[in-house]
Amino acid sequence: MRRRSFLTTALGSMSTALTAPRMLGGLGLLNSMQASSSGFSDYKSLVMVFLNGGVDSLGLLVPTDSSQYASYRSLRQHLAYDRSELLELGSGRYAAPDSCQSMVNLYHSGKLSWVSNVGPLRQPTTKSMIVSNEKVMPYFVGSHNSQQIMWQNGGSDPNAREGWGGKILDLITDGSNAVSPNISLNGNQLFTSTLSTPTFSINPDVIQNLAAMDNAEPGPNRDLFYSLQSLERASVLDREIALRNRTTLEGISFLSSVMDSVDEPQVAYPSNEIRQGSELQSQLKTAARLIQAAPELGHYRQVIMVEMNGYDTHDNQDVILPKLLKSLFDNLEAFQNDLESRGVDHRAVTFSQSDFGRTPTINANGTDHGWGGHNFVMGSPVNGGQIVGEVPEFGIGTDQMYFGLVIPAFSVEQYASNVAKWFGLSQSEITQAFPNLNRFDDVDFGLFSS
């Protein structure tokens, strides 16, 4: 069984003291740490931003054409943005709410693009197909849990047990890292897990490997615990528990030693009016440091997941959503600036996923669970300032709408495979990661310059 299979641990504040290396020296582990022989000579990191709850992304690209804006205004009623509250995007066909000023900055500077109307699909699907046979739709459309699984798995199976971030790493890395490169900064996640490689979970607030022992006073009892982990054991279960302990200790100690040499951000991050923004900011700051540390960690390829909660806006959307969006994009703009100040922005791409888009129609003072939605891709390698695909019309009788749900034009596999190709996967590896991709057209979104 590969060493990475046991690395499930937590990292947080870099100022917290960790177990002294001398204690681990007795285990004979630190001397054996080797960088991954992945076959790559460059470094690339993916940062997936999961917007938990189902973000109303359809409302972020507002048509500016007079007749289309009138349809939008009629459908959205009091949740529609006045023209005075909109910021023009690129060609002038679409605009964004003024709470998204930082997103517009990134868009206009060529560092962010949107992919329109993406969602889980079994096959290319039209309204007429659904009307004839509803079974062409994925299971449980509009269900938080099922749609999260499909998005994070990169397919349409609501029972999937592996995430596509973890799968692409398993295909292109050999698993020999002391610190696994499939990292979540908000607890254990499907996206960064496979059956052979659980998520390496890092808490941005408290460095901790084995909490009970770390909190114990230094002395013979703690030293004895570490020494016991290298003893021979007859039971398979005992051996695996000891191996889990050893790999946790070696991984977090090595990670701590590397991160101690990585600077805190030298750029200003925004003040956050809301808790969700503060939590995201903490994750992004740590993500930037992990990306800088990738060479020392042996991470030629690195997948990092961050998460922002609060997007299930059934009510008070007019108050809640602008605050969430402002905090999201202000922090993402700061994160991009952080990467640039470290000189590592050329090797990092940040992109979004969410449970689903929300309905174009409203329910009282919010929007309901939907299906297709818009997603952004951000970074210096991105051909920014474009909207990939056609933005669905705001209207309940269109061919893109089925009972208040926007039918996705692109599948999750098409979206994810474009990102995976930039990451360095071959076509055969992409097919392994996304076995249902062959049901869809192989569309190059033109998102990346290299």
GIBELTA-V649401 format. One record per residue. N is the residue number from 1. RES is the residue in one letter. PHI is phi in degrees with one decimal (NA if undefined). OMEGA is omega in degrees with one decimal (NA if undefined). Layout:
# GIBELTA-V649401
n->N res->RES phi->PHI omega->OMEGA
n->N res->RES phi->PHI omega->OMEGA
This chain:
# GIBELTA-V649401
n->1 res->M phi->NA omega->-174.5
n->2 res->R phi->-73.1 omega->-177.7
n->3 res->R phi->-58.1 omega->-176.3
n->4 res->R phi->-61.4 omega->-176.0
n->5 res->S phi->-64.8 omega->-175.2
n->6 res->F phi->-109.8 omega->-176.7
n->7 res->L phi->-85.8 omega->174.7
n->8 res->T phi->-127.8 omega->-170.7
n->9 res->T phi->-148.0 omega->-177.4
n->10 res->A phi->-139.3 omega->178.2
n->11 res->L phi->-131.1 omega->176.9
n->12 res->G phi->-148.9 omega->-176.0
n->13 res->S phi->-55.9 omega->-175.8
n->14 res->M phi->-73.4 omega->-178.8
n->15 res->S phi->-89.2 omega->-178.5
n->16 res->T phi->-75.2 omega->-178.0
n->17 res->A phi->-72.1 omega->178.6
n->18 res->L phi->-111.4 omega->175.0
n->19 res->T phi->-54.2 omega->-178.3
n->20 res->A phi->-63.6 omega->179.8
n->21 res->P phi->-56.3 omega->-178.8
n->22 res->R phi->-62.6 omega->179.9
n->23 res->M phi->-68.5 omega->-180.0
n->24 res->L phi->-79.8 omega->179.2
n->25 res->G phi->-58.1 omega->178.9
n->26 res->G phi->-66.7 omega->178.3
n->27 res->L phi->-82.6 omega->-179.5
n->28 res->G phi->69.5 omega->-174.4
n->29 res->L phi->-100.2 omega->-174.0
n->30 res->L phi->-61.6 omega->-177.8
n->31 res->N phi->-69.2 omega->-176.5
n->32 res->S phi->-95.9 omega->-177.5
n->33 res->M phi->-69.8 omega->-178.7
n->34 res->Q phi->-129.3 omega->174.6
n->35 res->A phi->-71.0 omega->-179.5
n->36 res->S phi->-68.5 omega->173.5
n->37 res->S phi->-93.4 omega->-171.5
n->38 res->S phi->-78.1 omega->-175.3
n->39 res->G phi->91.0 omega->177.5
n->40 res->F phi->-94.1 omega->176.0
n->41 res->S phi->-108.8 omega->177.9
n->42 res->D phi->-115.8 omega->-178.2
n->43 res->Y phi->-121.9 omega->176.0
n->44 res->K phi->-140.0 omega->178.8
n->45 res->S phi->-127.7 omega->171.7
n->46 res->L phi->-106.5 omega->175.1
n->47 res->V phi->-118.6 omega->179.6
n->48 res->M phi->-97.4 omega->178.2
n->49 res->V phi->-99.8 omega->179.5
n->50 res->F phi->-95.9 omega->-178.9
n->51 res->L phi->-96.4 omega->-167.7
n->52 res->N phi->-75.4 omega->178.2
n->53 res->G phi->117.2 omega->-179.1
n->54 res->G phi->94.5 omega->-175.7
n->55 res->V phi->-74.0 omega->175.6
n->56 res->D phi->-77.2 omega->-176.1
n->57 res->S phi->-72.5 omega->178.6
n->58 res->L phi->-59.9 omega->-179.4
n->59 res->G phi->-80.2 omega->-179.4
n->60 res->L phi->-93.0 omega->176.6
n->61 res->L phi->-119.2 omega->-173.2
n->62 res->V phi->-98.2 omega->-179.9
n->63 res->P phi->-68.6 omega->-179.8
n->64 res->T phi->-103.5 omega->173.7
n->65 res->D phi->-56.8 omega->-171.4
n->66 res->S phi->-57.2 omega->-176.7
n->67 res->S phi->-69.7 omega->179.9
n->68 res->Q phi->-69.3 omega->176.6
n->69 res->Y phi->-64.9 omega->178.5
n->70 res->A phi->-63.1 omega->176.5
n->71 res->S phi->-64.3 omega->177.1
n->72 res->Y phi->-60.0 omega->-177.9
n->73 res->R phi->-64.4 omega->-179.5
n->74 res->S phi->-66.4 omega->-176.7
n->75 res->L phi->-75.6 omega->-175.3
n->76 res->R phi->-87.7 omega->177.8
n->77 res->Q phi->49.8 omega->-173.6
n->78 res->H phi->-73.3 omega->175.2
n->79 res->L phi->-87.9 omega->178.1
n->80 res->A phi->-72.2 omega->177.1
n->81 res->Y phi->-86.2 omega->172.0
n->82 res->D phi->-65.8 omega->178.5
n->83 res->R phi->-57.9 omega->-179.7
n->84 res->S phi->-68.3 omega->-179.7
n->85 res->E phi->-99.1 omega->-175.0
n->86 res->L phi->-108.1 omega->177.4
n->87 res->L phi->-113.4 omega->-175.1
n->88 res->E phi->-67.7 omega->175.7
n->89 res->L phi->-110.6 omega->169.1
n->90 res->G phi->51.6 omega->-171.3
n->91 res->S phi->-68.6 omega->-178.1
n->92 res->G phi->92.9 omega->178.1
n->93 res->R phi->-76.1 omega->-177.2
n->94 res->Y phi->-136.4 omega->179.4
n->95 res->A phi->-138.4 omega->-179.2
n->96 res->A phi->-124.1 omega->176.9
n->97 res->P phi->-59.8 omega->-176.7
n->98 res->D phi->-67.3 omega->173.5
n->99 res->S phi->-70.7 omega->-177.3
n->100 res->C phi->-103.9 omega->-177.4
n->101 res->Q phi->-55.8 omega->-179.0
n->102 res->S phi->-66.7 omega->175.7
n->103 res->M phi->-63.8 omega->179.6
n->104 res->V phi->-63.5 omega->176.4
n->105 res->N phi->-58.4 omega->-179.7
n->106 res->L phi->-65.4 omega->179.5
n->107 res->Y phi->-62.4 omega->-176.8
n->108 res->H phi->-70.9 omega->178.6
n->109 res->S phi->-86.6 omega->175.6
n->110 res->G phi->78.3 omega->-177.4
n->111 res->K phi->-116.3 omega->179.1
n->112 res->L phi->-148.5 omega->173.1
n->113 res->S phi->-131.7 omega->177.0
n->114 res->W phi->-112.3 omega->169.0
n->115 res->V phi->-110.0 omega->-171.4
n->116 res->S phi->-86.1 omega->165.0
n->117 res->N phi->59.7 omega->178.9
n->118 res->V phi->-111.5 omega->175.9
n->119 res->G phi->-174.9 omega->177.7
n->120 res->P phi->-63.4 omega->177.4
n->121 res->L phi->-139.4 omega->171.6
n->122 res->R phi->-81.9 omega->-177.5
n->123 res->Q phi->-163.8 omega->173.8
n->124 res->P phi->-54.4 omega->-167.5
n->125 res->T phi->-131.6 omega->175.9
n->126 res->T phi->-116.5 omega->178.9
n->127 res->K phi->-62.3 omega->-178.7
n->128 res->S phi->-63.0 omega->177.2
n->129 res->M phi->-64.4 omega->-179.5
n->130 res->I phi->-68.8 omega->179.2
n->131 res->V phi->-60.0 omega->179.8
n->132 res->S phi->-74.0 omega->-175.6
n->133 res->N phi->-158.9 omega->-177.0
n->134 res->E phi->-63.6 omega->-177.5
n->135 res->K phi->-69.9 omega->175.7
n->136 res->V phi->-72.7 omega->177.9
n->137 res->M phi->-75.0 omega->172.9
n->138 res->P phi->-62.3 omega->176.1
n->139 res->Y phi->-66.7 omega->167.4
n->140 res->F phi->57.9 omega->174.5
n->141 res->V phi->-59.2 omega->-178.5
n->142 res->G phi->92.4 omega->177.4
n->143 res->S phi->-87.5 omega->-179.2
n->144 res->H phi->-55.0 omega->-172.8
n->145 res->N phi->-61.5 omega->-176.1
n->146 res->S phi->-65.7 omega->-178.8
n->147 res->Q phi->-69.0 omega->174.9
n->148 res->Q phi->-61.9 omega->178.8
n->149 res->I phi->-61.9 omega->-178.6
n->150 res->M phi->-62.3 omega->179.5
n->151 res->W phi->-62.1 omega->-174.9
n->152 res->Q phi->-76.2 omega->175.3
n->153 res->N phi->-82.2 omega->-176.8
n->154 res->G phi->82.3 omega->-179.0
n->155 res->G phi->-165.0 omega->-177.6
n->156 res->S phi->-124.6 omega->179.5
n->157 res->D phi->-95.5 omega->-178.6
n->158 res->P phi->-73.9 omega->179.8
n->159 res->N phi->-111.0 omega->-177.1
n->160 res->A phi->-60.4 omega->-176.4
n->161 res->R phi->-118.1 omega->179.0
n->162 res->E phi->-131.1 omega->179.0
n->163 res->G phi->-101.3 omega->-175.2
n->164 res->W phi->-73.5 omega->173.5
n->165 res->G phi->-65.4 omega->176.5
n->166 res->G phi->-68.0 omega->-177.1
n->167 res->K phi->-63.7 omega->-177.5
n->168 res->I phi->-68.7 omega->175.4
n->169 res->L phi->-68.5 omega->178.7
n->170 res->D phi->-59.6 omega->-177.6
n->171 res->L phi->-75.5 omega->-171.1
n->172 res->I phi->-121.3 omega->175.9
n->173 res->T phi->-125.5 omega->-172.9
n->174 res->D phi->-97.7 omega->174.6
n->175 res->G phi->77.2 omega->-176.6
n->176 res->S phi->-94.0 omega->-178.5
n->177 res->N phi->-68.4 omega->171.7
n->178 res->A phi->-66.3 omega->175.4
n->179 res->V phi->-115.6 omega->-176.6
n->180 res->S phi->-66.7 omega->-177.5
n->181 res->P phi->-85.4 omega->176.9
n->182 res->N phi->-97.5 omega->-163.8
n->183 res->I phi->-115.6 omega->169.6
n->184 res->S phi->-112.4 omega->177.8
n->185 res->L phi->-101.9 omega->176.0
n->186 res->N phi->-146.3 omega->175.8
n->187 res->G phi->80.5 omega->179.7
n->188 res->N phi->-66.0 omega->-174.7
n->189 res->Q phi->-136.5 omega->176.6
n->190 res->L phi->-64.7 omega->-173.4
n->191 res->F phi->-53.4 omega->-175.0
n->192 res->T phi->-98.3 omega->-175.3
n->193 res->S phi->-116.2 omega->164.2
n->194 res->T phi->-129.8 omega->-179.1
n->195 res->L phi->-64.6 omega->179.7
n->196 res->S phi->-96.4 omega->-174.0
n->197 res->T phi->-137.0 omega->177.3
n->198 res->P phi->-63.3 omega->176.3
n->199 res->T phi->-55.3 omega->168.5
n->200 res->F phi->-90.0 omega->-171.3
n->201 res->S phi->-92.1 omega->-177.6
n->202 res->I phi->-122.3 omega->175.8
n->203 res->N phi->-94.4 omega->-177.0
n->204 res->P phi->-67.3 omega->-171.8
n->205 res->D phi->-104.9 omega->-174.8
n->206 res->V phi->-142.5 omega->173.7
n->207 res->I phi->-70.0 omega->-176.8
n->208 res->Q phi->-162.6 omega->174.2
n->209 res->N phi->-105.6 omega->175.0
n->210 res->L phi->-117.5 omega->-166.6
n->211 res->A phi->-55.4 omega->-175.6
n->212 res->A phi->-62.3 omega->-178.8
n->213 res->M phi->-78.5 omega->178.7
n->214 res->D phi->-63.4 omega->-178.9
n->215 res->N phi->-82.1 omega->179.1
n->216 res->A phi->-76.6 omega->177.3
n->217 res->E phi->-65.9 omega->174.4
n->218 res->P phi->-57.9 omega->-179.7
n->219 res->G phi->160.0 omega->-174.0
n->220 res->P phi->-61.9 omega->-178.5
n->221 res->N phi->-65.3 omega->179.9
n->222 res->R phi->-69.7 omega->177.3
n->223 res->D phi->-60.4 omega->-180.0
n->224 res->L phi->-63.1 omega->179.4
n->225 res->F phi->-58.5 omega->-179.4
n->226 res->Y phi->-64.9 omega->179.6
n->227 res->S phi->-65.9 omega->-177.6
n->228 res->L phi->-64.1 omega->-175.7
n->229 res->Q phi->-68.3 omega->-178.4
n->230 res->S phi->-99.8 omega->179.2
n->231 res->L phi->-73.2 omega->175.7
n->232 res->E phi->-69.5 omega->-179.6
n->233 res->R phi->-133.5 omega->-178.9
n->234 res->A phi->-81.4 omega->-175.6
n->235 res->S phi->-78.3 omega->176.6
n->236 res->V phi->-60.1 omega->179.9
n->237 res->L phi->-62.9 omega->178.9
n->238 res->D phi->-61.7 omega->-179.3
n->239 res->R phi->-64.6 omega->-178.3
n->240 res->E phi->-71.2 omega->176.3
n->241 res->I phi->-64.3 omega->178.5
n->242 res->A phi->-63.9 omega->178.3
n->243 res->L phi->-64.4 omega->176.4
n->244 res->R phi->-58.0 omega->179.9
n->245 res->N phi->-62.4 omega->-177.3
n->246 res->R phi->-65.1 omega->-178.0
n->247 res->T phi->-67.5 omega->174.7
n->248 res->T phi->-62.4 omega->-178.6
n->249 res->L phi->-64.3 omega->-178.3
n->250 res->E phi->-68.7 omega->-178.1
n->251 res->G phi->-64.4 omega->-176.0
n->252 res->I phi->-71.5 omega->177.2
n->253 res->S phi->-67.0 omega->178.1
n->254 res->F phi->-64.4 omega->178.4
n->255 res->L phi->-59.2 omega->179.5
n->256 res->S phi->-60.8 omega->-178.6
n->257 res->S phi->-64.8 omega->178.5
n->258 res->V phi->-71.7 omega->-175.9
n->259 res->M phi->-69.0 omega->176.6
n->260 res->D phi->-60.9 omega->-177.9
n->261 res->S phi->-95.2 omega->-179.3
n->262 res->V phi->-99.5 omega->-174.6
n->263 res->D phi->-66.8 omega->167.0
n->264 res->E phi->-66.1 omega->-178.6
n->265 res->P phi->-56.1 omega->176.5
n->266 res->Q phi->-101.6 omega->177.3
n->267 res->V phi->-114.3 omega->-178.6
n->268 res->A phi->-82.8 omega->168.4
n->269 res->Y phi->-95.1 omega->-174.7
n->270 res->P phi->-73.2 omega->166.4
n->271 res->S phi->-71.3 omega->-175.9
n->272 res->N phi->-112.6 omega->178.9
n->273 res->E phi->-75.1 omega->-174.3
n->274 res->I phi->-123.3 omega->-178.7
n->275 res->R phi->-60.5 omega->-177.6
n->276 res->Q phi->-59.6 omega->178.1
n->277 res->G phi->-69.1 omega->177.8
n->278 res->S phi->-62.8 omega->179.9
n->279 res->E phi->-65.9 omega->177.4
n->280 res->L phi->-63.3 omega->-178.1
n->281 res->Q phi->-59.2 omega->178.6
n->282 res->S phi->-58.8 omega->179.0
n->283 res->Q phi->-66.9 omega->-178.3
n->284 res->L phi->-65.7 omega->177.9
n->285 res->K phi->-61.0 omega->178.7
n->286 res->T phi->-69.4 omega->177.7
n->287 res->A phi->-59.3 omega->179.6
n->288 res->A phi->-61.2 omega->-179.8
n->289 res->R phi->-70.1 omega->177.5
n->290 res->L phi->-65.3 omega->178.4
n->291 res->I phi->-64.7 omega->177.2
n->292 res->Q phi->-63.0 omega->-176.6
n->293 res->A phi->-81.1 omega->-173.4
n->294 res->A phi->-51.3 omega->-179.9
n->295 res->P phi->-60.8 omega->179.5
n->296 res->E phi->-68.0 omega->178.4
n->297 res->L phi->-84.1 omega->-176.2
n->298 res->G phi->75.5 omega->-177.7
n->299 res->H phi->-93.6 omega->173.8
n->300 res->Y phi->-65.3 omega->173.8
n->301 res->R phi->-131.4 omega->-171.1
n->302 res->Q phi->-141.7 omega->176.8
n->303 res->V phi->-119.4 omega->-177.7
n->304 res->I phi->-123.3 omega->175.7
n->305 res->M phi->-112.9 omega->171.1
n->306 res->V phi->-120.5 omega->-173.8
n->307 res->E phi->-143.0 omega->174.6
n->308 res->M phi->-128.4 omega->-175.9
n->309 res->N phi->-94.9 omega->169.0
n->310 res->G phi->107.9 omega->-170.2
n->311 res->Y phi->-91.9 omega->178.2
n->312 res->D phi->-86.5 omega->-166.9
n->313 res->T phi->-92.7 omega->174.5
n->314 res->H phi->-74.5 omega->-175.6
n->315 res->D phi->-143.4 omega->179.0
n->316 res->N phi->54.2 omega->-178.5
n->317 res->Q phi->-63.4 omega->-178.5
n->318 res->D phi->-65.2 omega->177.8
n->319 res->V phi->-97.2 omega->-171.6
n->320 res->I phi->-76.3 omega->-171.1
n->321 res->L phi->-64.2 omega->178.5
n->322 res->P phi->-57.8 omega->178.3
n->323 res->K phi->-67.6 omega->178.0
n->324 res->L phi->-62.6 omega->-177.2
n->325 res->L phi->-66.5 omega->178.0
n->326 res->K phi->-60.6 omega->-179.7
n->327 res->S phi->-64.5 omega->179.3
n->328 res->L phi->-58.3 omega->-172.1
n->329 res->F phi->-77.3 omega->173.5
n->330 res->D phi->-61.6 omega->179.6
n->331 res->N phi->-70.6 omega->178.1
n->332 res->L phi->-67.5 omega->176.5
n->333 res->E phi->-63.8 omega->177.2
n->334 res->A phi->-64.5 omega->178.4
n->335 res->F phi->-61.6 omega->177.6
n->336 res->Q phi->-61.6 omega->177.2
n->337 res->N phi->-63.3 omega->178.1
n->338 res->D phi->-61.4 omega->179.2
n->339 res->L phi->-61.4 omega->179.4
n->340 res->E phi->-65.9 omega->179.7
n->341 res->S phi->-66.1 omega->178.0
n->342 res->R phi->-87.1 omega->-179.4
n->343 res->G phi->75.2 omega->-178.0
n->344 res->V phi->-119.5 omega->-174.9
n->345 res->D phi->-65.2 omega->-178.2
n->346 res->H phi->-69.8 omega->-177.0
n->347 res->R phi->-113.3 omega->-177.9
n->348 res->A phi->-131.4 omega->173.7
n->349 res->V phi->-125.5 omega->179.5
n->350 res->T phi->-112.9 omega->-178.3
n->351 res->F phi->-146.9 omega->-174.8
n->352 res->S phi->-108.9 omega->166.3
n->353 res->Q phi->-142.1 omega->176.9
n->354 res->S phi->-154.9 omega->-178.9
n->355 res->D phi->-54.8 omega->-176.7
n->356 res->F phi->-174.4 omega->165.2
n->357 res->G phi->-77.3 omega->178.6
n->358 res->R phi->-102.8 omega->-175.8
n->359 res->T phi->-70.5 omega->173.4
n->360 res->P phi->-64.6 omega->177.3
n->361 res->T phi->-80.0 omega->-177.4
n->362 res->I phi->-114.2 omega->171.3
n->363 res->N phi->-126.5 omega->-176.4
n->364 res->A phi->59.8 omega->-175.0
n->365 res->N phi->-119.7 omega->178.9
n->366 res->G phi->-160.9 omega->177.4
n->367 res->T phi->-129.4 omega->-174.4
n->368 res->D phi->-100.6 omega->178.3
n->369 res->H phi->-61.9 omega->-179.2
n->370 res->G phi->-119.3 omega->-177.3
n->371 res->W phi->-139.4 omega->-179.4
n->372 res->G phi->-70.6 omega->178.1
n->373 res->G phi->-158.5 omega->-179.9
n->374 res->H phi->-93.1 omega->178.4
n->375 res->N phi->-134.6 omega->-179.4
n->376 res->F phi->-102.6 omega->173.1
n->377 res->V phi->-128.8 omega->-170.0
n->378 res->M phi->-133.0 omega->173.2
n->379 res->G phi->147.2 omega->178.2
n->380 res->S phi->-64.5 omega->176.6
n->381 res->P phi->-75.2 omega->-173.9
n->382 res->V phi->-86.1 omega->168.8
n->383 res->N phi->-77.4 omega->-171.7
n->384 res->G phi->-79.8 omega->177.1
n->385 res->G phi->77.7 omega->178.8
n->386 res->Q phi->-137.7 omega->172.3
n->387 res->I phi->-116.6 omega->-178.5
n->388 res->V phi->-83.0 omega->179.7
n->389 res->G phi->88.9 omega->-179.6
n->390 res->E phi->-96.0 omega->177.1
n->391 res->V phi->-74.9 omega->-178.6
n->392 res->P phi->-61.8 omega->175.9
n->393 res->E phi->-71.0 omega->170.9
n->394 res->F phi->-86.3 omega->-179.1
n->395 res->G phi->-179.4 omega->-173.9
n->396 res->I phi->-81.8 omega->-177.1
n->397 res->G phi->-106.9 omega->-176.2
n->398 res->T phi->-78.5 omega->178.5
n->399 res->D phi->-70.4 omega->179.7
n->400 res->Q phi->-93.2 omega->-173.8
n->401 res->M phi->-118.2 omega->176.4
n->402 res->Y phi->-133.0 omega->-179.0
n->403 res->F phi->47.7 omega->176.3
n->404 res->G phi->81.4 omega->179.1
n->405 res->L phi->-106.0 omega->175.3
n->406 res->V phi->-84.2 omega->-179.3
n->407 res->I phi->-74.7 omega->-177.2
n->408 res->P phi->-60.7 omega->174.3
n->409 res->A phi->-89.8 omega->177.9
n->410 res->F phi->-120.4 omega->177.1
n->411 res->S phi->-85.2 omega->174.4
n->412 res->V phi->-57.8 omega->-179.7
n->413 res->E phi->-61.8 omega->179.9
n->414 res->Q phi->-64.8 omega->178.1
n->415 res->Y phi->-63.1 omega->-175.9
n->416 res->A phi->-66.6 omega->-177.5
n->417 res->S phi->-67.2 omega->175.2
n->418 res->N phi->-64.6 omega->177.0
n->419 res->V phi->-67.4 omega->-178.4
n->420 res->A phi->-63.4 omega->178.9
n->421 res->K phi->-64.5 omega->175.7
n->422 res->W phi->-59.9 omega->-176.8
n->423 res->F phi->-66.1 omega->175.7
n->424 res->G phi->116.0 omega->178.8
n->425 res->L phi->-76.2 omega->173.0
n->426 res->S phi->-76.0 omega->179.7
n->427 res->Q phi->-62.4 omega->179.3
n->428 res->S phi->-67.1 omega->177.4
n->429 res->E phi->-68.5 omega->176.7
n->430 res->I phi->-62.6 omega->178.6
n->431 res->T phi->-63.4 omega->176.8
n->432 res->Q phi->-66.7 omega->-178.6
n->433 res->A phi->-70.4 omega->-176.5
n->434 res->F phi->-128.8 omega->-172.6
n->435 res->P phi->-62.6 omega->179.2
n->436 res->N phi->-93.3 omega->-178.8
n->437 res->L phi->-61.2 omega->-177.9
n->438 res->N phi->-67.6 omega->174.9
n->439 res->R phi->-77.5 omega->-173.4
n->440 res->F phi->-120.1 omega->174.2
n->441 res->D phi->-63.1 omega->177.4
n->442 res->D phi->-82.5 omega->-173.9
n->443 res->V phi->-98.5 omega->172.2
n->444 res->D phi->-86.9 omega->-176.9
n->445 res->F phi->-71.6 omega->-177.9
n->446 res->G phi->68.0 omega->-174.0
n->447 res->L phi->-83.5 omega->-168.1
n->448 res->F phi->-123.8 omega->-179.9
n->449 res->S phi->-86.8 omega->179.1
n->450 res->S phi->-156.2 omega->NA
